[in-house]
């Protein structure tokens, strides 16, 4: 399996397990994370804070990846996501655009 795919799978799994330590192994210090509906988090500290806050309110039940598309240091992945947040169950399909640096750390995730 491709190294970038392994990193992405481990990151997605961290939402299911709640393993915050995965974030520091996965994201560059200056990473930018943009959620599909607008919120933007700049830097690893902000991403960790968001992760912790989100997990206080919700839990990810499933985050299944269907396929990856590679283009240089960028990977696109198509997925299905299911969660409970503030006692409301949600599920939807999505696509992420993920850029990596030369050390295989995520620099941008949209």
N, C-alpha and C positions, 0 to 999 in steps of 0.2 A: 504494500500500500504506500502511496505517495506520502512523504513527510508532512506536507501542508495539509493533506486530507486528515492525517492522524491528529494534527494539532487542532483542526476545526472540530473533529469528532469529540476529542477530549474536552474542548471548550463547551460544546453543546451539552455533553454529559454532565459537566460541572453544574449546570442549571438544574439537572434532575437530582444530583447528589448533594448540592449545596456547598461543594468544595471551593471556597473562595481562593485558596492557595493556587489553584490552576490559573487564575487571572494573571498573577505576577510571572508565571512561567510562559504565558501565552501572548501577552500584550507588551509592546514597547512602552517605555515610560511616557512618551509623548503621543501615544495613540489617540485617535479620534473615533468615537462610536456615535453613529447617527441612527436613531430608531426610525421605523417606517412612518410613524405619525408625527415626527418632528423633533423630539428632544435630542439634544446633542451633549455628549460628555467628552471633555478634553483632558487627556492625561490619565495615567493608570489609577491615581488616587480617586479621581472622580468616577471612574468606571467601577472600582471596588465599592465605593460608597453607594452607588446606584444598585449594584448587585445585592449588597447587604440589605438595603432598604426594600428592594423589590421582594426579597425572600422573607422579610418580616410580614408581608401582606399576602404572599402567594406561594404556590409551588408548581413547578413544571412537571406534568405527568408524562409527557412524551415529546420528543423533538427528533423526528426521524428525517434523515437526509436521503433524498432520492437519487441525486446525481451531482457530479462536480464538472465544471468546465474550467480548464486552465488556460491562462494567457500570460506568460512570463511570470512576474511576481504577484499576479492577481488571480484569485480563484472565485468563481461564482458557484454557489450551491443552491439547489432547489430543495425545499423541505416542507414538512408538516409539523405544526406546533399545537400542543394541547396543554392547558394550564387551568388552575383555579386561582383567582385573584380577588381578594376581598369577598370570598364566598361565591363568586360568580365564575362559572365554568366557561371557558372560551377555547375554540380551536379554529385554526386557519392555515392555509398554505402560504408560503413566502419564498423569497429569493434573497440571498445575501451576496454582496459584492465585498470581497475581503482582500486587502493588500498587505503584503509582507515585506519586511526589510531583508537585508542580506544574512541576518542571523535567524531567519524564520520566526520572527516575532511579528504579530499583527500590528500594523501601523494605522490601518483604517478599516472599519467595518460599517457597512451601510445595509 
